[in-house]
Amino acid sequence: MADRFFPNEMPDYILETPSVESAAVAASDSLTKLLHLPYRTLSEGLKKAALDLKDTVVKETWVGKGNRVGDYTLYTGALGTAFLLFKAYQITGDKNDLALCSDIIEACDSASRGSGRVTFICGRAGVYALGAVAAHHKGDKELCHQYLAQFKEIKLSKDLPDELLYGRAGFLWASSFLNKNIGKDTISSTRMRAVVDEIIKSGRQLAKGRCPLMFEWHGKRYWGAAHGLAGIMYVLMDMDLTPDEVEHVKGTLRYMIKNRFPSGNYPSSEGSETDRLVHWCHGAPGVALTLAKAAKVFASEEFLQAAIDAGEVVWNRGLLKRVGVCHGISGNAYIFLSLYQLTGKQEFLYRAKAFACFLHDRAQILISEGIIHGGDRPYSLFEGIGGMAYLFLDMTEPSQARFPAYEL
């Protein structure tokens, strides 16, 4: 198990030093120096690193491919590059990034024609939703309307799964993204409610009394954010639910808490006894983000404590030998940013800073040495350094940080 992650030897907490000079005095190595830096100084360094990484990602995934798109998805493809560019625009205000973002989305639109996938992370809904929001920011009303019209034409088949990456929850997330970034009822509550009804119906049918809601994907009853309970519950908490449905969501989360491993980690699927994965997609990190949201939505100390407990697992076992947001250090850092926003405690911001500093100090060297896996798609948003760049940008405004395509 330990071969999946680095032992976390960083101090549990370090008070910031008042100046760069005093940070240098306090440091015994380059990582320790970063941990001591004043936050403003560190965040500026992370932003510069992020923008350099962004340029590399664009070169490798867009320019180097002749401005052509094969994989259009946000997860491993060109739409992830567009999403990173949109984030850079939000942080810096550089309209060149917004323009390039729009160009890539246009190419993704062409590449996604005929695809039956309907979600934000892995489907056409992501192309149309991000396209509409980017056009909205450019002030291009005609293009925004065009993408919205395409989004509204998406049909969901009856045999669609319920999970986030390929299923109904992923379509609902895209709808919420549009309503947040363009305006309330951009996607009507009637359209969204029909999808919620299908999810609740499916979850009740499979639960059979043990847990209020249960779902299946490819023959397994997953618990994590990507394919299972955590991701579906996260999306449902953004919907207008009936009192009974609210209790179903709460009860499902309580079932997960009650049946977590003694270590505090969460099974990847129902009945699994393998306490191994500490990823956003499977394990404590994704569940922690969902519990943090539940603590906020339901004003619940119970869910807050469970989120903090899951965060301890991430601190101890979350320095993975991968860089991405789906199953890497970059994604795991977001748990601490979420807990910081929820509690205001500097200790959680420090932990996010520590994971980001570890990446900034060591990731590229360890990737080159083969010690850290750079991802099967090494420049992508969810598997590669695109996600690391996104995290570094988010570290510049930690109170506004959001796990990409998960936290709204």
C-alpha positions in Angstrom: 0.0 0.0 0.0 2.8 2.5 0.9 4.2 2.2 -2.6 1.3 4.2 -3.8 2.2 7.3 -1.8 5.1 9.1 -0.2 5.3 9.2 3.6 4.2 12.7 4.6 7.3 14.0 6.5 6.3 17.6 6.3 5.5 19.4 9.7 1.9 19.4 10.7 1.9 23.2 10.7 4.4 25.9 10.2 3.8 29.6 11.0 4.6 31.8 8.1 7.7 33.9 8.5 7.4 37.7 7.9 9.8 37.9 5.1 11.6 35.9 2.4 14.9 36.5 4.1 13.7 34.9 7.4 12.2 32.0 5.4 15.6 31.3 4.0 17.2 31.4 7.4 14.6 28.9 8.8 14.9 26.5 5.9 17.0 23.4 5.9 16.1 22.5 2.3 14.1 24.0 -0.7 10.8 22.5 0.3 11.1 23.7 3.9 11.9 27.2 2.5 8.7 27.2 0.5 6.7 26.1 3.5 8.1 29.1 5.5 7.4 31.7 2.8 4.9 34.4 3.3 1.7 33.3 1.6 1.6 36.3 -0.8 5.2 35.6 -1.9 4.5 31.9 -2.4 1.2 32.4 -4.3 3.0 34.7 -6.7 5.6 32.0 -7.4 2.9 29.4 -7.8 1.1 31.7 -10.3 4.2 32.2 -12.4 4.8 28.4 -12.4 1.1 27.8 -13.3 1.3 30.2 -16.3 4.5 28.5 -17.5 2.8 25.1 -17.2 -0.3 26.4 -19.0 1.9 27.5 -21.9 3.5 24.0 -22.0 0.1 22.3 -21.9 -1.2 24.5 -24.8 2.0 23.8 -26.8 1.7 20.0 -26.3 -2.1 19.6 -26.6 -3.0 22.2 -29.2 -0.2 23.9 -31.1 1.9 20.7 -31.3 -1.2 18.9 -32.7 -1.7 21.4 -35.5 -4.7 23.0 -33.7 -6.6 19.7 -34.3 -8.6 17.8 -31.7 -8.8 14.0 -31.3 -9.9 13.6 -27.7 -12.3 16.4 -27.0 -13.1 15.7 -23.4 -12.3 17.8 -20.3 -10.9 14.7 -18.5 -8.0 13.9 -20.8 -8.5 16.0 -23.9 -8.5 19.4 -25.4 -11.5 20.7 -23.5 -9.3 20.3 -20.3 -6.8 22.7 -21.9 -9.7 25.2 -22.6 -10.8 24.9 -19.0 -7.3 25.6 -17.8 -7.1 28.7 -20.1 -10.5 29.9 -18.8 -9.1 29.6 -15.2 -6.0 31.5 -16.2 -8.2 34.2 -17.7 -10.2 34.4 -14.5 -7.1 34.9 -12.4 -5.1 37.2 -14.7 -7.7 38.9 -16.9 -5.7 38.0 -20.0 -8.1 38.1 -22.8 -5.7 36.2 -25.1 -6.3 33.2 -22.9 -10.0 33.7 -23.2 -9.8 33.9 -27.0 -7.6 30.8 -27.2 -10.0 29.0 -24.9 -12.9 29.8 -27.3 -10.9 28.6 -30.3 -10.2 25.3 -28.7 -13.8 24.9 -27.6 -14.9 25.5 -31.3 -12.6 22.6 -32.4 -13.9 20.4 -29.6 -17.4 21.2 -30.8 -16.6 19.8 -34.2 -14.8 16.8 -32.7 -17.6 15.9 -30.4 -20.3 15.7 -33.1 -21.9 12.3 -33.1 -20.6 11.5 -29.6 -23.3 10.0 -27.5 -21.7 11.2 -24.3 -23.7 13.8 -22.4 -21.7 14.9 -19.3 -19.5 17.8 -18.4 -16.3 15.9 -17.8 -16.5 13.3 -20.6 -19.2 14.5 -22.9 -20.8 17.1 -25.2 -22.5 18.9 -22.3 -19.0 20.1 -21.2 -18.2 21.5 -24.7 -21.5 23.4 -24.9 -21.6 24.6 -21.3 -18.0 25.9 -21.3 -18.5 27.3 -24.8 -21.5 29.2 -23.6 -19.8 30.6 -20.5 -16.7 31.6 -22.4 -18.8 33.3 -25.1 -20.7 35.1 -22.2 -17.4 36.4 -20.9 -16.4 37.6 -24.3 -19.7 39.4 -24.7 -20.6 37.3 -27.8 -24.4 36.9 -27.3 -24.9 35.1 -30.6 -22.3 32.4 -29.9 -23.5 32.0 -26.3 -27.0 31.4 -27.6 -25.7 28.9 -30.1 -24.0 26.8 -27.5 -27.0 27.0 -25.2 -29.3 25.9 -28.0 -27.0 22.9 -28.6 -26.9 22.1 -24.9 -30.7 22.1 -24.7 -31.0 19.7 -27.6 -29.1 17.0 -25.7 -31.3 13.9 -25.1 -30.7 11.6 -22.2 -31.4 7.9 -22.9 -33.3 5.8 -20.5 -30.4 3.4 -20.1 -28.0 6.2 -19.1 -26.1 5.5 -15.8 -26.5 7.9 -12.9 -22.8 8.7 -12.1 -20.8 11.8 -12.7 -18.3 11.0 -15.5 -20.7 9.4 -18.0 -24.2 9.6 -16.5 -27.1 11.8 -15.4 -25.2 13.4 -12.5 -22.7 14.7 -15.0 -25.4 16.3 -17.1 -26.9 17.9 -14.1 -23.5 19.3 -13.0 -23.2 20.9 -16.4 -26.7 22.4 -16.0 -25.7 23.9 -12.6 -22.5 25.2 -14.1 -24.5 27.2 -16.6 -27.0 28.5 -14.1 -24.2 29.7 -11.9 -22.1 31.3 -14.5 -24.7 32.7 -16.9 -27.9 33.1 -14.8 -30.5 31.3 -12.8 -32.9 29.2 -15.0 -30.5 29.2 -17.9 -31.4 25.5 -17.8 -34.9 25.3 -16.5 -35.7 23.7 -13.2 -38.3 21.6 -15.0 -35.6 20.1 -17.2 -33.3 19.5 -14.3 -36.1 18.1 -12.1 -36.9 15.4 -14.6 -33.3 14.2 -14.4 -33.3 14.3 -10.6 -36.5 12.2 -10.6 -34.7 9.5 -12.7 -31.7 9.5 -10.4 -33.8 9.2 -7.2 -36.0 6.5 -8.8 -32.9 4.5 -9.8 -31.2 4.9 -6.4 -34.3 3.8 -4.5 -34.8 0.7 -6.7 -31.2 -0.5 -6.1 -31.0 0.4 -2.4 -33.3 -2.3 -1.1 -33.4 -1.0 2.5 -29.7 -1.1 3.5 -29.0 2.4 2.3 -31.5 5.0 1.2 -29.9 5.3 -2.3 -27.6 3.1 -4.2 -26.3 3.1 -7.7 -24.4 0.8 -10.1 -21.9 1.4 -12.9 -20.5 -1.4 -14.9 -21.7 -4.0 -12.4 -20.2 -2.4 -9.3 -21.8 -0.2 -6.7 -19.2 2.5 -6.4 -18.9 4.9 -3.5 -16.5 7.5 -5.0 -16.8 10.9 -6.7 -16.2 9.7 -10.3 -18.6 6.8 -10.6 -20.5 6.5 -7.3 -22.4 7.7 -4.3 -20.1 10.7 -3.4 -20.4 12.3 -6.8 -24.1 11.7 -7.2 -24.9 13.0 -3.6 -22.7 16.1 -4.4 -24.7 17.0 -7.4 -28.1 16.2 -5.7 -27.2 18.7 -3.0 -27.3 21.5 -5.6 -30.9 20.5 -6.7 -34.3 21.5 -5.3 -35.1 18.4 -3.3 -38.2 17.3 -1.5 -37.9 16.8 2.3 -37.9 13.0 1.7 -35.1 13.3 -0.8 -33.1 15.5 1.5 -33.3 12.7 4.1 -32.3 10.2 1.5 -29.1 12.2 0.8 -28.3 12.6 4.5 -29.1 8.9 5.2 -26.8 7.8 2.3 -23.9 9.9 3.6 -24.5 8.6 7.1 -24.4 5.0 5.8 -21.1 5.7 4.1 -19.6 7.2 7.3 -20.8 4.3 9.4 -19.3 1.8 7.0 -15.9 3.5 6.3 -12.7 1.5 7.1 -11.2 1.7 10.6 -8.4 3.8 9.1 -11.0 6.5 8.2 -10.7 5.8 4.5 -13.7 4.9 2.3 -14.2 1.7 0.2 -14.1 2.2 -3.6 -17.3 0.1 -3.9 -20.0 -1.6 -1.8 -18.5 -4.6 -0.1 -14.9 -3.9 -0.9 -12.5 -4.8 1.9 -9.4 -3.3 0.2 -8.3 -0.1 2.0 -5.9 1.1 -0.7 -7.1 4.0 -2.8 -6.9 7.6 -1.5 -8.0 9.4 -4.7 -10.7 11.9 -5.7 -12.2 9.2 -7.9 -12.1 6.4 -5.2 -11.6 6.9 -1.5 -11.5 9.6 1.2 -10.7 12.7 -1.0 -13.8 12.7 -3.1 -16.0 11.7 -0.2 -14.4 14.5 1.9 -15.4 17.1 -0.6 -19.0 15.8 -0.6 -19.1 15.7 3.2 -17.7 19.3 3.3 -20.6 20.3 1.0 -23.1 18.5 3.2 -21.7 20.3 6.3 -22.4 23.6 4.6 -25.8 22.8 2.9 -27.2 21.1 6.0 -25.3 23.2 8.7 -24.2 19.9 10.2 -21.5 19.3 12.7 -21.8 15.6 12.1 -20.8 15.9 8.4 -18.2 18.6 9.2 -16.4 16.2 11.6 -16.6 13.4 9.1 -15.1 15.7 6.4 -12.2 16.6 8.8 -11.7 12.9 9.6 -11.4 12.1 5.9 -9.0 15.0 5.5 -6.7 13.4 8.1 -6.5 10.3 5.8 -5.6 12.5 2.9 -2.9 14.3 4.9 -1.3 11.0 6.0 -1.7 9.0 2.8 -2.5 11.6 0.1 1.0 12.4 -1.3 0.4 10.1 -4.1 3.0 9.1 -6.7 0.9 10.8 -9.4 0.3 14.5 -10.1 -3.2 14.8 -11.5 -6.5 15.9 -10.0 -8.3 12.6 -10.5 -5.9 10.3 -8.7 -2.9 12.5 -7.7 -1.5 15.1 -5.3 -3.1 18.0 -7.1 -6.6 16.7 -6.6 -5.9 15.8 -3.0 -4.8 19.3 -2.1 -8.4 20.5 -2.8 -9.7 18.7 0.3 -7.7 21.1 2.5 -8.8 24.2 0.5 -12.4 23.1 0.9 -12.0 22.6 4.7 -10.3 25.9 4.9 -13.2 27.7 3.3 -15.6 25.8 5.5 -13.8 26.4 8.8 -11.5 29.4 8.3 -8.8 27.5 10.0 -5.2 28.4 8.8 -4.1 24.8 9.5 -6.1 23.6 6.5 -4.7 26.3 4.3 -1.3 25.3 5.4 -1.9 21.7 4.4 -3.1 22.7 0.9 0.0 24.9 0.7 2.2 22.0 1.8 0.8 19.7 -1.0 1.2 22.5 -3.6 4.8 23.2 -2.4 5.7 19.5 -2.6 4.5 19.5 -6.2 6.2 22.8 -7.0 9.5 21.7 -5.5 9.7 18.0 -6.6 7.1 16.9 -9.1 9.0 17.7 -12.4 12.2 16.1 -11.1 10.4 13.0 -9.8 8.5 12.6 -13.0 11.7 12.8 -15.0 13.2 10.1 -12.7 10.2 7.9 -13.1 9.3 8.0 -9.4 6.1 9.9 -10.0 3.8 8.8 -12.7 3.1 11.8 -15.0 -0.2 10.4 -16.3 -1.1 8.3 -19.3 -2.0 11.7 -20.9 0.7 13.7 -19.2 -0.5 17.2 -20.2 -4.2 16.6 -19.4 -6.3 18.3 -16.8 -7.4 15.3 -14.8 -4.3 13.0 -15.2 -1.4 15.3 -15.8 0.3 18.6 -15.3 -2.7 20.5 -16.5 -4.3 19.7 -13.2 -1.2 20.8 -11.3 -1.3 24.2 -13.2 -5.0 24.5 -12.3 -4.2 23.9 -8.6 -1.4 26.5 -8.6 -3.8 29.1 -10.1 -6.4 28.3 -7.4 -3.8 28.7 -4.7 -3.5 32.4 -5.5 -7.1 32.9 -4.3 -7.7 30.0 -1.9 -11.1 31.3 -0.6 -12.4 31.0 -4.2 -10.7 27.7 -5.1 -12.9 24.9 -6.5 -12.0 21.4 -7.5 -12.3 21.6 -11.3 -15.6 20.3 -12.7 -16.7 19.1 -9.2 -17.0 22.0 -6.8 -19.2 24.8 -8.1 
